[in-house]
Amino acid sequence: MGELTDKIKGNVNEAIGKVKQQSGNPATRQEGRDQELKGKAQQLKGEVKGKLGDNI
């Protein structure tokens, strides 16, 4: 179950990050890039959990 949760959170963070990057505010654009990277990391974590099992 942790695998699916991490992947969903990752997708949400990526989507929100991409929207923030469309802002006219440079600080918000940077926040969006950071959030998108966080989402990619969460998805990777979910993939690793899927391969190793949820008990890590």
N, C-alpha and C positions, 0 to 999 in steps of 0.2 A: 504494500500500500504506500509506503514511503516513496517508492519510485514514481508512481503516478502523481502524487502530491507535488514532488519536486519539479516534475515536468510541467504541470499545470502552472505552478507559481512562476516558473521560468518563462513560459509563453506569455503570461500576463505582464511580467516585468519587461519583456522584450517589446511587447505591443505599446505599453505606456511610454517606454523610452523612445520609441520611434516617433510617437506623437509629440513628445516634448521637444524632440530635435527640430520640429517644424516651427518652433517659436521664434519670435524676433529678438528675444532676450538671450544674450550669449550665456548667461549663467544657467538659464533653463535648458538651453541646448546642451551644455556640458553635463548637466544633471541627467538629461535624457540619454546621452552616450554612456554615462556611468550605469544607469539603470538597465540599459540594453545589455551591457556586458555582464551585469549581475544576473540577468535572466539567462544568458547563454551558459554561465557557470552553473546555475541551478539545473538547467536541462542536462548538462554534462554529469552533474552529481546524480541525477535520476537515472541516467543511462548506466552509470557505474553500479549503482545500487541494483539495477535490473540484472546486470551480469553477475554480480557477486552475491546477490541476495539482500533482502532488507535488513538483515541483522548485522549491519556494520556500524 
